Amino acid sequence: MADIKERFGLRAFRTGQEQVIRAILDGRDVAAVMPTGAGKSLCYQGPALVRPGLTLVVSPLISLMQNQVHALADAGIPAAFLNSTLSPSECGRVMQGASRGDFKILYVAPERLWRDEIRALPVTMAVIDEAHCISQWGHDFRPSYLTIARFIQSLAERPLIAAFTATATVRVRDDIIGSLALRDPFVLVTGFNRENLYFAVRHTARKEADLTAYLKEHAGKSGIIYCATRKTVEDLAVFLREQGLPATRYHAGLSDAERHDNQEAFIKDRAPLMVATNAFGMGIDKPNVAFVVHYSMPKNIESYYQEAGRAGRDGAPADCLLLYSPRDMHVNRYLIRTPAHDGAAPPAEVVQYHLSLLEEMNRYAESRECLRARILRYFGEEGTGNCGHCSNCCGAPLSDGETVETEAREELGEEDITVAAQKIVSCVYRIERLNRHFGYRAVMNTLRGRRSRIVRDAGLDRLSTYGIMRDTEPRRMRVIIDYLVTHGYLALSGEEYPVLRLTPRSDEVILERKPLAMPFSEEAERVRGKRARVRGKERASGEVKADAAFDPLLFNELKKVRFAAALEAGIPVCYVFSDATLLDMCVKKPLTLAAFARVFGVGAVKLQRYGDLFIKAISSAGGGDG
């Protein structure tokens, strides 16, 4: 254990790490569910250093392999990877080195497992990373993972097996254990609560404007913006660059070369904003992601939590923001029913299961209870019910007896939408009397008096509601309709082509004439979100902020030194030192190698490689402690 701590520059293990490492060193199979940022990699990399033979790590993504091998090499640990980016001659050299025992860890894509040379290697531990991919009930099932168990059975001697994932329900966890035939495994679920993450949902019909405002508010920070489709990624990346924001893009439709270049630009902070589909992120080693924005609602809570969890891996406060519109349901239903790349339609049972997960995700987005508690309950844990660090809880009563939402409304006011709501619901009512149903566009065109083909063909231009909102801007009308759908006065139903329908609550609008009001043009939601983040972060534990010894000027100087060192070595800045390590330097201000060795995240190799360089910078800035 001491050797592992020293090599990785640790003072203490994170929750669950020591138990998993001890189980592996005792020769037990392992199934571990540990959230992103909990340090899963160390759980197998550490034991691989002291166990005899080779540790084979099965990983689904090229990016993970490359990043991990670079990081291990920087820590002085011999490792290699084998995937499609290598030429035949490079693959040959890797296999020769593995056969000679040059490496302790070899990363392999599941598609490459059946090479005879790999089966001949002295594998003593097989690690399955992102193990949820093995289950069709998981959020990211991959058929190639079904071959892993057969590969392990084909080896001359059965190795110890360790399976790791960040998100898995009980059903998925049991499927992993059964599919891999784990023997009396040590099963660990560390818990899913990451206190440094601030969860927020913003209901909006103005996603571009809200996202732009948020990104400008967080200028200079690194973040990921997830979209549901490649087209949305393309359009949004162009839009953000037109706004002067340093964004790049990532999706499966790009060439390997462009994906690699864009990923490198993001990791090395040349383009700190990444607009991407869910093809991006698994295994990306970038601890300083300050926020993850979901521009489109994911298909399930497991995907959402895994993607959102890529924020704040360095332990610093980070935001997880979902920009929500009821129309997201339509896109996701379509994606769930879409056949796989091989043209095979998914089984009806699986489709229904994933549609039920989508409904759970939608309930999360529309919930007014504690968002953290809903996530924890989904994974089988109990939340506090009021975490004080999500957009719903931060709208709860404050110390002065007011709420953030009330403050926003007092400052910006509300617009009375009673009459507008009556007109919209009345229009839907009259359309239903024709035994017809239409979506947003047809209803809006009818209300605004636009004689589109659908309006003419369906006779909607003969309704009494035709043109009664002629002077209403389309954006404002869409916001009001979204509000009515979100609050149950109208419903959006149908899968491929969703339509607006009446609900039991529709009578409250057109018969009972219930007064309705909402924040002006969603601006109050923006103020509410901003204040909630501030209040939430004040309530959250922040070691650096609370430490009076922290020197922000020194921190900026150390970032410059780190950037120069990374540039010279051709590696991402986080491979030199994480922000958390720089912050600890700012507090401790070491002036000797012995003192520098006591800084968080400084191991023996990095002490030798970077110690003098950073000590010189601290000394020049007027530090500190011997």
Order of alpha helices (4+ residues) and beta strands (2+ residues): alpha-alpha-beta-alpha-beta-alpha-beta-alpha-beta-alpha-beta-alpha-beta-alpha-beta-beta-alpha-beta-alpha-beta-alpha-beta-beta-alpha-beta-alpha-alpha-alpha-alpha-beta-alpha-alpha-alpha-alpha-beta-beta-alpha-beta-alpha-alpha-alpha-alpha-alpha-alpha-alpha
